[in-house]
C-alpha cells in the first residue's frame, strides 16, 4: 500500500515538474479575464511599459475611479502566495496553475471572506500587522472564474485598479495580452516621439561633436521619418522614446517589439518577452533615464532581449561619404506596426567645429567612462596635460573653434588627479574605479566605499564632493540620474558633527530640499550606511515623536491617524486588555484601524505604540468599557 502511495506521489511530482518546465509560453484561451469577463475592459498600463526605475510587468485594469470591482481567478489553481501589506502590490494574491504558470492580482481592497478569514487567523498567530504566507499546494483551491477578491487602491497604487500579471514557472513576468483576452481591443500602432543618436566610443561623433542628440520624427503617410541630415563618425547607437495606445483609452502604454533594418535587410530585433525579477534594476541600464529604449548591445546588461545578442549589435559605423538608410519597425502585442525611417551620413573627423561660447569655468560631463571637458579658448596654447599617478599625458582638443576647446578622456586609461587646461588647473572629483561584477573597497580619511559583486550595473568611476559645514555636512555621490543595481556601503567621516547621534541619521536630500530617511549606525565619529541611489546625503536629527490622533475608539473598533515629521513611521502595535490586536494601515491617508477575529468586540485597557525610523516612540492609552 505504501509503495502504491509513493508511486502516485512520484507521478504527481513528475507531472507538476513537467508542467512547470513546459509552461514557458502563454497558451491562448487558457486564462479568462480577471475583470468583467465577457464584457469590455480598458487599461491604464500594460506589459513592458517604461515606468520610473522599472518595467511595468502586467496589466492595469481601470475601474472608473472607484473601488470594489469583482476580481475573478483567471484559471483553475490554488493560492500560491497571499499578502496583506501597505506597500508594493498592497493586498495581493498569487495563484499557481496546473500548467505551471502563476497569476498575480495586486492592489486589492479585500479578499473574499474565505481567504480573508484564513489570512486574519494567520496574522493573529504570527502577531504581525503585515504578513505574506505561502499556503501548501491545494490548501486553498480556486476554480477558473471564481470570485477571489475586490479591486482597490492598496500599496503603492495611484488610484483604484487591478494590477494583473502572468508569470512562467520560473516566476518571470510575461505579457498577459498574449493570452488573447477579447475584452481588450487594440487597433492602434505605436507612436514614436523622439529618436536619439548616441556616441559609443571615444572617436564617435554626432553632427561633428561627442554628443547625444534627440530628434523628433514627422509623420509621412502612415509611417514616420527623421527629416534632418545626421552626420556621424565612428560607432553610434540609436535610442527611441515611444508609446502605444489601446482602443478607447488615452493612456500612453508600452509595446514589446523593436526591429531594425537597413537597405540590405534585417539587422537585429529587441523583444521584451520576459522580465526576470532578479534583474529588475537592469531596466536602468536598458533605458536612458527611464524614457528612451537603448537599441544597442551593452555587455553588462542582464536582460536577454536582443537577437542576435552580440557585442556589435546596434553599433552603426558609416564610411565617410556613404549613407545608411535605417528603418525601425515598432510592433505592439496585437501586431499593429509602425515604421520609422532615418538616414545616417558618414563624415571624417573634424577638429574644427563651431560649438558656441566657451564656458566661464570648465564644463565637465561624463558618458559611460568618457570624460568630456569644454573650456573657453585662450592664448596659451591648446595642449592639455592629464596627470595620472606620476605620469603626465598631453592631448590635443578633440575639436575646437575660436571660442572654446573640447577634450575627451577615456577613464579606462586612468583617473586624472589634476588636469592642466592651459588657461587653468582643474581637479576632478573622481576618487576611483569600481569594476562591475567584483567586490571593491576604496578608503580615504573622509570616506570609505564598498561595493559587492552585484552592486553595480556597469563599471563605476565614482565622483564624490563634500560641502556644507562640520555641523551640517553634505556628501554628494554621482548624480541622481545615474544608477546602482544593489546597495553600496558607505562609511562617512563626520567627526565634526556635535548633535545627538542617537537620533541622527543619514537622509537623501532631493533638489527641492525634501529629505528621505536612509539610516546608518555611528562608529567613533563616522556613520555607516547603505544606499541604492546616488545623490546628495545629509545628516538630520529627529527628536520628535510621531503624532497619534484618535478618530474612533470603541467596542466596535479603533481608528487613528498617525504621522511623523521627518524620518517616517517604522512600526505600530496595539494591545487591548493585554492582548495583541491586528492593525491595518493605509499610508497614503496615514490611517490605521483595528480588525479582530470574527469581529469580536473590544473591551479593556488600550495601549497603542507608534515608532518612527529614528526610534522615537509615541503612546496612546485609554480604556474601552
C-alpha positions as CSV (number, residue, x, y, z in Angstrom):
1,X,0.0,0.0,0.0
2,X,2.9,2.4,0.9
3,X,4.6,1.5,-2.3
4,X,1.4,2.5,-4.3
5,X,1.1,5.8,-2.5
6,X,4.8,6.5,-3.1
7,X,4.4,5.8,-6.8
8,X,1.4,8.1,-7.0
9,X,3.2,10.9,-5.3
10,X,6.2,10.5,-7.6
11,X,3.9,10.5,-10.6
12,X,2.2,13.7,-9.4
13,X,5.5,15.3,-8.6
14,X,6.8,14.4,-12.1
15,X,3.7,15.7,-13.7
16,X,4.0,19.0,-11.9
17,X,7.7,19.3,-12.7
18,X,7.0,18.6,-16.4
19,X,4.2,21.2,-16.3
20,X,6.4,23.8,-14.7
21,X,9.3,23.2,-17.2
22,X,7.0,23.3,-20.2
23,X,4.9,26.4,-19.2
24,X,7.2,28.9,-20.7
25,X,4.7,30.4,-23.1
26,X,1.1,31.7,-22.6
27,X,-1.5,29.4,-24.1
28,X,-4.3,31.4,-25.7
29,X,-7.7,30.5,-24.2
30,X,-6.2,29.0,-21.0
31,X,-6.8,32.2,-19.0
32,X,-10.0,34.1,-18.5
33,X,-10.2,37.8,-17.9
34,X,-9.9,38.6,-14.2
35,X,-12.1,41.7,-14.7
36,X,-15.5,41.8,-16.4
37,X,-15.1,38.5,-18.2
38,X,-17.1,38.7,-21.5
39,X,-17.5,42.5,-21.2
40,X,-15.2,45.3,-22.2
41,X,-12.1,46.3,-20.4
42,X,-9.8,49.3,-20.5
43,X,-6.2,49.5,-19.4
44,X,-4.2,52.3,-17.8
45,X,-1.0,50.3,-18.1
46,X,0.4,47.2,-19.9
47,X,3.4,44.9,-20.1
48,X,6.8,46.4,-21.0
49,X,5.7,49.9,-20.3
50,X,8.5,52.1,-19.1
51,X,7.9,53.3,-15.5
52,X,10.1,55.2,-13.2
53,X,13.0,52.8,-12.4
54,X,11.3,49.7,-13.6
55,X,9.4,47.8,-16.4
56,X,5.7,47.5,-15.8
57,X,5.2,43.8,-15.7
58,X,1.5,43.4,-16.1
59,X,-1.8,44.9,-17.0
60,X,-3.5,47.7,-15.0
61,X,-7.3,47.4,-15.3
62,X,-9.3,50.6,-15.0
63,X,-12.2,50.7,-12.5
64,X,-13.6,54.1,-13.3
65,X,-12.0,55.6,-10.2
66,X,-14.0,53.5,-7.7
67,X,-13.0,50.5,-5.5
68,X,-14.9,47.2,-5.1
69,X,-14.7,45.8,-8.7
70,X,-15.1,42.0,-8.5
71,X,-11.9,40.1,-9.3
72,X,-12.0,36.6,-10.7
73,X,-9.5,33.7,-10.9
74,X,-8.1,33.6,-14.4
75,X,-7.8,29.8,-14.4
76,X,-8.1,26.8,-12.1
77,X,-5.4,26.6,-9.4
78,X,-4.6,27.2,-5.8
79,X,-3.4,30.2,-3.7
80,X,0.4,30.1,-4.0
81,X,1.1,33.3,-2.1
82,X,-1.1,35.8,-0.3
83,X,-0.1,39.0,1.4
84,X,-1.6,41.9,3.3
85,X,0.7,45.0,3.0
86,X,0.7,48.7,2.9
87,X,3.3,49.0,0.2
88,X,4.3,47.4,-3.1
89,X,1.4,45.4,-4.5
90,X,-0.6,46.1,-1.3
91,X,-3.1,43.3,-0.7
92,X,-2.2,40.7,-3.3
93,X,-3.0,37.1,-4.3
94,X,-0.7,34.8,-6.3
95,X,-2.4,31.8,-7.9
96,X,-0.5,28.8,-9.2
97,X,-2.0,26.8,-12.0
98,X,-1.6,23.2,-13.2
99,X,0.3,24.3,-16.3
100,X,3.0,25.8,-14.1
101,X,2.0,29.5,-14.7
102,X,1.4,31.9,-11.9
103,X,-1.1,34.8,-11.9
104,X,-0.9,37.8,-9.7
105,X,-3.7,40.1,-8.5
106,X,-2.5,43.3,-6.8
107,X,-3.7,46.4,-5.1
108,X,-6.8,44.6,-3.8
109,X,-9.2,46.3,-1.4
110,X,-10.0,43.0,0.3
111,X,-10.2,39.2,-0.3
112,X,-13.4,37.2,-0.3
113,X,-14.4,36.1,3.2
114,X,-12.9,32.5,2.8
115,X,-9.5,33.9,2.0
116,X,-9.8,37.0,4.2
117,X,-10.6,35.0,7.4
118,X,-7.9,32.5,6.7
119,X,-5.3,35.3,6.4
120,X,-6.5,37.2,9.5
121,X,-6.1,34.0,11.5
122,X,-2.5,33.6,10.3
123,X,-1.8,37.3,11.2
124,X,-3.0,36.8,14.7
125,X,-1.0,33.6,15.1
126,X,2.1,35.5,13.9
127,X,1.1,38.8,15.7
128,X,2.2,40.7,12.6
129,X,0.3,43.7,11.1
130,X,1.7,42.9,7.6
131,X,2.2,39.3,6.5
132,X,2.9,37.1,3.5
133,X,2.0,33.5,3.6
134,X,2.7,30.6,1.1
135,X,-0.1,28.0,1.6
136,X,0.6,24.4,0.7
137,X,-0.3,23.0,-2.7
138,X,-4.1,22.6,-2.9
139,X,-4.7,24.1,0.6
140,X,-6.7,26.9,-0.8
141,X,-8.0,25.8,-4.2
142,X,-9.8,28.1,-6.7
143,X,-11.7,27.5,-9.9
144,X,-11.5,29.4,-13.1
145,X,-13.9,32.3,-13.0
146,X,-14.3,32.1,-9.2
147,X,-14.6,35.4,-7.3
148,X,-11.4,35.8,-5.2
149,X,-11.3,39.5,-4.2
150,X,-12.4,43.1,-4.9
151,X,-10.3,45.7,-6.6
152,X,-8.8,48.5,-4.6
153,X,-6.1,51.1,-4.1
154,X,-3.8,49.4,-1.6
155,X,0.0,49.5,-1.6
156,X,1.9,51.8,-4.0
157,X,-1.1,52.4,-6.2
158,X,-2.0,55.8,-7.5
159,X,-5.7,55.1,-7.9
160,X,-8.2,52.2,-7.9
161,X,-7.2,49.5,-10.3
162,X,-6.1,45.8,-10.6
163,X,-2.5,45.0,-11.4
164,X,-2.6,41.6,-13.1
165,X,0.4,39.5,-14.1
166,X,1.1,36.2,-15.7
167,X,4.4,34.6,-14.8
168,X,6.1,31.5,-16.1
169,X,7.2,28.6,-13.9
170,X,10.5,30.4,-13.1
171,X,8.5,33.4,-11.8
172,X,9.4,35.6,-14.7
173,X,6.7,38.1,-15.9
174,X,5.3,37.5,-19.4
175,X,2.9,39.7,-21.5
176,X,-0.7,38.9,-20.4
177,X,-2.0,40.3,-23.7
178,X,-0.6,37.1,-25.3
179,X,-3.5,35.3,-23.5
180,X,-5.8,36.8,-26.1
181,X,-8.3,38.5,-23.9
182,X,-11.2,39.6,-26.2
183,X,-12.3,42.2,-23.6
184,X,-9.3,44.4,-24.6
185,X,-9.1,45.9,-28.0
186,X,-6.1,47.5,-29.8
187,X,-6.1,48.6,-33.4
188,X,-3.7,51.4,-33.0
189,X,0.0,51.1,-33.9
190,X,2.8,52.5,-31.7
191,X,3.8,56.1,-32.0
192,X,7.5,57.4,-32.0
193,X,8.2,60.6,-30.0
194,X,12.0,61.0,-30.2
195,X,14.9,59.3,-31.8
196,X,18.3,59.7,-30.1
197,X,21.7,59.2,-31.8
198,X,24.5,58.5,-29.2
199,X,28.3,58.0,-29.4
200,X,29.5,54.6,-28.5
201,X,33.3,55.1,-28.4
202,X,35.9,57.9,-27.9
203,X,36.2,58.7,-31.6
204,X,32.4,58.7,-32.2
205,X,30.9,62.0,-33.3
206,X,27.3,63.0,-34.0
207,X,27.0,66.1,-36.2
208,X,30.7,66.7,-35.6
209,X,30.7,66.5,-31.7
210,X,30.8,63.9,-29.0
211,X,27.2,64.4,-28.0
212,X,23.8,62.7,-27.7
213,X,21.2,64.4,-29.9
214,X,17.4,63.9,-29.8
215,X,15.4,64.3,-33.0
216,X,11.6,64.4,-33.5
217,X,10.1,62.2,-36.2
218,X,7.5,63.6,-38.5
219,X,4.5,61.7,-39.9
220,X,5.0,60.8,-43.6
221,X,1.9,58.9,-44.9
222,X,1.4,56.1,-42.4
223,X,5.0,56.0,-41.3
224,X,7.4,58.4,-39.6
225,X,10.8,59.8,-40.7
226,X,13.6,62.0,-39.4
227,X,13.9,64.8,-42.0
228,X,17.3,66.1,-40.6
229,X,20.7,65.1,-42.0
230,X,22.6,63.2,-39.3
231,X,26.3,63.2,-39.8
232,X,28.2,60.5,-37.9
233,X,31.8,59.4,-37.4
234,X,32.9,56.3,-35.6
235,X,30.3,53.9,-34.0
236,X,27.0,55.3,-32.9
237,X,23.8,53.8,-31.5
238,X,20.1,54.5,-31.6
239,X,17.6,55.1,-28.7
240,X,13.9,55.7,-29.1
241,X,11.2,57.2,-26.9
242,X,7.8,55.9,-28.0
243,X,4.4,54.7,-26.7
244,X,1.4,52.6,-27.7
245,X,-2.3,53.3,-27.2
246,X,-5.2,50.8,-26.9
247,X,-8.7,51.4,-28.2
248,X,-10.9,53.7,-26.1
249,X,-8.1,55.0,-23.7
250,X,-5.7,57.9,-23.9
251,X,-3.0,56.3,-21.7
252,X,0.4,56.1,-23.2
253,X,1.4,52.4,-22.8
254,X,4.3,50.3,-23.8
255,X,4.9,47.7,-26.5
256,X,7.3,44.8,-26.7
257,X,8.9,44.6,-30.1
258,X,11.6,46.7,-32.0
259,X,13.1,45.6,-35.3
260,X,15.9,47.4,-37.1
261,X,16.8,47.0,-40.8
262,X,19.0,48.8,-43.3
263,X,18.9,48.8,-47.1
264,X,20.3,45.3,-47.1
265,X,17.7,43.7,-44.9
266,X,17.0,42.9,-41.2
267,X,19.9,43.7,-38.7
268,X,18.5,42.8,-35.3
269,X,15.4,42.8,-33.1
270,X,14.7,43.6,-29.5
271,X,11.7,41.8,-27.9
272,X,10.7,42.3,-24.3
273,X,9.1,38.9,-23.8
274,X,10.0,38.1,-20.2
275,X,11.2,40.1,-17.2
276,X,13.3,38.3,-14.7
277,X,12.7,40.0,-11.3
278,X,16.2,39.1,-10.2
279,X,17.4,41.7,-12.7
280,X,14.6,44.3,-12.4
281,X,17.0,47.2,-11.8
282,X,18.8,46.4,-15.1
283,X,15.9,48.3,-16.6
284,X,18.0,51.4,-15.7
285,X,20.8,50.2,-18.0
286,X,18.3,49.1,-20.7
287,X,16.9,52.7,-20.9
288,X,18.2,56.2,-20.9
289,X,16.7,58.0,-17.8
290,X,13.6,55.7,-17.8
291,X,12.4,57.3,-21.1
292,X,14.4,56.0,-24.1
293,X,14.9,52.3,-25.0
294,X,18.5,51.7,-25.9
295,X,18.8,49.8,-29.2
296,X,22.4,48.7,-28.9
297,X,24.2,45.9,-27.1
298,X,25.5,46.6,-23.6
299,X,27.9,44.0,-22.3
300,X,26.8,44.2,-18.7
301,X,23.0,44.1,-19.3
302,X,21.4,41.0,-17.8
303,X,18.3,41.2,-19.9
304,X,18.4,38.9,-23.0
305,X,16.1,40.8,-25.3
306,X,18.4,41.2,-28.4
307,X,18.6,38.8,-31.4
308,X,21.5,38.5,-32.0
309,X,22.8,39.4,-28.6
310,X,26.4,40.1,-29.6
311,X,28.8,43.0,-28.9
312,X,28.3,44.5,-32.4
313,X,24.5,44.6,-32.3
314,X,23.2,48.1,-32.7
315,X,26.6,49.8,-33.4
316,X,26.4,51.7,-36.7
317,X,29.5,52.9,-38.5
318,X,29.2,54.6,-41.8
319,X,32.2,55.2,-44.1
320,X,32.9,58.8,-45.0
321,X,30.8,59.9,-48.0
322,X,28.4,57.0,-47.6
323,X,24.9,56.9,-46.4
324,X,23.0,54.3,-44.4
325,X,19.2,54.1,-44.5
326,X,17.8,52.7,-41.3
327,X,14.3,51.5,-40.7
328,X,12.8,50.8,-37.2
329,X,9.6,48.7,-37.0
330,X,7.7,49.2,-33.8
331,X,5.1,46.4,-33.1
332,X,2.6,46.0,-30.2
333,X,1.2,42.9,-28.7
334,X,-1.7,42.9,-31.3
335,X,0.8,43.1,-34.2
336,X,-0.1,46.7,-35.0
337,X,3.1,48.1,-36.5
338,X,4.6,51.5,-37.3
339,X,7.8,52.3,-39.4
340,X,10.3,55.0,-38.6
341,X,12.9,55.9,-41.3
342,X,16.2,57.8,-40.9
343,X,19.5,58.2,-42.7
344,X,23.0,58.4,-41.3
345,X,25.7,60.1,-43.4
346,X,29.3,59.2,-42.8
347,X,31.9,62.0,-42.4
348,X,35.5,62.4,-41.5
349,X,36.5,63.5,-38.0
350,X,36.9,67.3,-38.0
351,X,38.9,69.1,-35.3
352,X,37.4,72.4,-36.1
353,X,33.7,72.5,-35.1
354,X,31.5,75.5,-34.2
355,X,30.5,74.8,-30.6
356,X,29.2,78.1,-29.2
357,X,30.6,80.3,-26.5
358,X,33.2,79.0,-24.1
359,X,32.1,78.4,-20.5
360,X,33.3,80.7,-17.7
361,X,34.7,77.6,-15.8
362,X,35.4,74.1,-17.2
363,X,32.2,72.3,-18.2
364,X,32.7,68.7,-17.3
365,X,30.3,65.8,-18.3
366,X,30.6,62.0,-18.2
367,X,29.2,59.4,-20.5
368,X,29.9,55.7,-19.9
369,X,33.5,56.2,-18.7
370,X,34.4,59.0,-21.1
371,X,35.2,62.4,-19.6
372,X,34.3,65.4,-21.7
373,X,35.7,68.9,-20.8
374,X,34.7,72.0,-22.6
375,X,36.7,75.2,-21.8
376,X,37.0,78.7,-23.1
377,X,39.6,79.4,-25.7
378,X,42.8,81.1,-24.6
379,X,46.1,82.4,-25.8
380,X,48.3,79.9,-24.0
381,X,48.0,77.0,-26.5
382,X,45.7,74.1,-26.5
383,X,47.8,71.1,-25.4
384,X,46.2,69.9,-22.1
385,X,48.1,67.7,-19.6
386,X,46.3,64.9,-17.8
387,X,48.2,63.7,-14.7
388,X,47.7,60.0,-13.9
389,X,49.8,58.9,-11.0
390,X,53.4,60.1,-11.7
391,X,52.8,60.4,-15.4
392,X,51.5,63.4,-17.4
393,X,49.8,62.8,-20.8
394,X,49.5,65.6,-23.3
395,X,46.4,65.6,-25.6
396,X,45.1,68.0,-28.2
397,X,41.5,69.1,-28.2
398,X,39.1,66.6,-29.8
399,X,37.6,69.7,-31.5
400,X,37.6,73.5,-31.1
401,X,36.6,76.8,-32.6
402,X,37.6,80.4,-31.9
403,X,35.6,80.4,-28.6
404,X,36.0,77.0,-27.0
405,X,38.0,73.8,-26.8
406,X,36.7,70.3,-26.0
407,X,38.8,67.5,-24.6
408,X,37.9,63.8,-24.4
409,X,39.5,61.4,-21.9
410,X,38.8,57.6,-21.6
411,X,38.9,56.9,-17.9
412,X,39.9,53.3,-18.7
413,X,43.4,54.8,-19.3
414,X,43.5,56.1,-15.8
415,X,41.8,58.6,-13.4
416,X,43.5,62.0,-13.6
417,X,44.3,63.7,-10.2
418,X,44.6,67.0,-12.0
419,X,44.3,68.4,-15.5
420,X,46.2,71.4,-16.8
421,X,43.9,73.0,-19.4
422,X,46.4,75.7,-20.4
423,X,44.2,78.5,-19.1
424,X,43.6,76.9,-15.6
425,X,44.1,73.8,-13.5
426,X,41.1,71.5,-12.9
427,X,40.9,69.0,-10.2
428,X,38.3,66.2,-10.9
429,X,36.1,64.9,-8.1
430,X,36.8,61.3,-9.2
431,X,38.0,59.1,-6.4
432,X,38.4,55.7,-8.1
433,X,37.4,53.0,-10.5
434,X,34.9,50.4,-9.2
435,X,34.8,47.4,-11.6
436,X,31.4,45.8,-12.3
437,X,30.9,42.3,-11.1
438,X,33.5,42.4,-8.4
439,X,33.8,43.3,-4.7
440,X,35.8,46.5,-4.3
441,X,36.9,48.7,-1.4
442,X,38.1,52.3,-1.7
443,X,39.2,54.1,1.5
444,X,40.3,57.6,2.3
445,X,40.4,59.6,5.5
446,X,37.0,61.1,4.9
447,X,35.2,58.3,3.1
448,X,35.2,54.5,2.6
449,X,33.1,53.0,-0.2
450,X,32.5,49.3,-0.5
451,X,30.7,47.6,-3.5
452,X,29.6,44.0,-3.7
453,X,29.8,41.8,-6.8
454,X,26.2,42.7,-7.6
455,X,26.2,46.3,-6.6
456,X,26.9,47.9,-10.0
457,X,25.1,47.9,-13.3
458,X,28.4,48.7,-15.2
459,X,31.9,50.0,-14.4
460,X,31.7,52.9,-12.0
461,X,34.1,55.9,-12.0
462,X,32.9,57.4,-8.7
463,X,32.7,61.1,-8.3
464,X,32.5,62.5,-4.7
465,X,32.2,66.0,-3.4
466,X,31.9,67.3,0.2
467,X,30.3,70.6,1.2
468,X,28.4,72.2,4.0
469,X,29.8,72.7,7.4
470,X,31.2,70.5,10.2
471,X,27.8,70.6,11.9
472,X,25.8,70.2,8.7
473,X,27.9,68.3,6.2
474,X,26.8,67.3,2.7
475,X,28.1,64.3,0.8
476,X,27.4,64.0,-2.9
477,X,27.8,60.8,-4.8
478,X,27.5,61.0,-8.6
479,X,24.2,62.4,-9.9
480,X,20.6,61.2,-9.3
481,X,20.3,60.3,-13.0
482,X,23.0,57.6,-12.5
483,X,22.1,54.3,-11.0
484,X,23.1,51.3,-8.9
485,X,21.8,47.7,-9.2
486,X,22.1,46.9,-5.5
487,X,23.2,48.9,-2.4
488,X,26.8,50.1,-1.8
489,X,28.1,50.6,1.7
490,X,29.4,54.0,2.8
491,X,31.5,54.9,5.9
492,X,31.4,58.7,6.2
493,X,33.7,60.5,8.5
494,X,31.7,63.3,10.1
495,X,33.8,63.7,13.2
496,X,32.9,67.5,13.4
497,X,29.3,66.7,14.0
498,X,28.2,67.6,17.6
499,X,24.5,66.7,17.5
500,X,22.7,63.8,19.3
501,X,24.0,60.7,17.5
502,X,21.3,58.5,19.0
503,X,18.6,60.5,17.0
504,X,20.7,61.5,14.0
505,X,20.7,59.5,10.7
506,X,21.6,59.9,7.1
507,X,18.9,61.3,4.7
508,X,19.0,61.7,1.0
509,X,18.2,65.3,0.0
510,X,16.3,66.0,-3.2
511,X,16.9,69.1,-5.3
512,X,13.8,70.7,-3.7
513,X,15.3,70.1,-0.2
514,X,13.0,67.2,0.7
515,X,14.7,64.6,2.8
516,X,14.1,60.8,2.8
517,X,15.3,58.5,5.5
518,X,18.4,56.3,4.7
519,X,19.6,55.3,8.2
520,X,23.0,54.5,9.4
521,X,24.9,53.4,12.5
522,X,27.6,55.5,14.3
523,X,31.2,54.3,14.8
524,X,33.5,56.8,16.6
525,X,32.7,59.9,14.7
526,X,31.8,58.1,11.5
527,X,28.4,56.9,10.2
528,X,28.0,53.8,8.2
529,X,25.0,53.4,5.8
530,X,23.9,51.7,2.7
531,X,22.3,53.2,-0.4
532,X,20.9,52.0,-3.7
533,X,20.6,55.5,-5.0
534,X,23.1,58.2,-5.9
535,X,22.6,61.9,-4.9
536,X,23.2,64.2,-2.0
537,X,23.3,62.9,1.6
538,X,22.9,64.9,4.8
539,X,22.6,64.4,8.5
540,X,19.4,65.2,10.3
541,X,18.3,64.9,13.9
542,X,14.8,63.6,14.7
543,X,13.8,64.0,18.3
544,X,10.1,64.4,17.7
545,X,7.7,61.6,18.4
546,X,5.0,60.6,15.9
547,X,1.6,62.0,16.4
548,X,-1.4,59.8,17.1
549,X,-4.9,61.3,16.6
550,X,-7.9,59.1,17.5
551,X,-10.8,59.0,15.1
552,X,-12.9,56.3,16.8
553,X,-12.1,54.1,19.8
554,X,-15.0,51.9,21.0
555,X,-16.0,48.3,21.3
556,X,-16.7,48.1,17.5
557,X,-13.1,49.0,16.6
558,X,-10.3,51.6,16.7
559,X,-9.2,54.0,14.0
560,X,-6.4,56.6,14.2
561,X,-4.3,58.9,12.0
562,X,-0.6,58.5,12.6
563,X,2.1,60.9,11.2
564,X,5.8,61.7,11.6
565,X,7.5,64.9,10.9
566,X,10.8,63.7,9.4
567,X,12.1,60.1,9.5
568,X,8.7,58.3,8.8
569,X,6.8,55.6,10.5
570,X,8.7,52.4,11.2
571,X,6.1,50.3,13.2
572,X,2.9,50.3,15.2
573,X,1.5,47.9,17.7
574,X,-1.7,47.8,19.8
575,X,-3.0,45.8,22.7
576,X,-6.4,45.7,24.3
577,X,-6.8,44.1,27.7
578,X,-3.3,42.9,27.3
579,X,-4.0,41.1,24.1
580,X,-2.4,41.9,20.7
581,X,-4.8,43.5,18.2
582,X,-4.3,43.5,14.4
583,X,-3.9,46.9,12.9
584,X,-4.3,47.6,9.2
585,X,-2.5,50.6,7.6
586,X,-3.1,52.9,4.6
587,X,0.0,55.0,4.3
588,X,-1.5,57.3,1.6
589,X,-4.1,58.5,4.1
590,X,-1.9,57.9,7.2
591,X,-4.7,55.9,8.8
592,X,-4.6,52.7,10.9
593,X,-7.6,50.7,12.0
594,X,-8.2,47.6,14.1
595,X,-9.5,44.2,12.9
596,X,-10.4,41.4,15.2
597,X,-11.1,37.8,14.5
598,X,-14.7,37.1,13.8
599,X,-15.4,40.8,14.5
600,X,-15.1,40.2,18.2
601,X,-15.9,43.4,20.3
602,X,-13.0,45.2,22.1
603,X,-13.0,45.8,25.8
604,X,-10.4,46.8,28.4
605,X,-7.3,48.9,28.6
606,X,-5.9,50.2,25.3
607,X,-2.2,50.7,24.5
608,X,-1.1,51.9,21.1
609,X,2.7,52.4,20.4
610,X,3.9,54.1,17.2
611,X,7.6,54.2,16.5
612,X,9.4,56.3,13.8
613,X,12.6,55.4,11.9
614,X,14.7,57.4,14.4
615,X,13.4,55.3,17.3
616,X,11.1,57.9,18.8
617,X,8.0,56.2,20.4
618,X,4.6,57.7,20.8
619,X,2.0,56.1,23.1
620,X,-1.8,56.4,23.3
621,X,-3.7,55.0,26.2
622,X,-7.4,54.8,27.0
623,X,-10.0,52.3,28.2
624,X,-12.9,50.8,26.3
625,X,-15.7,49.9,28.7
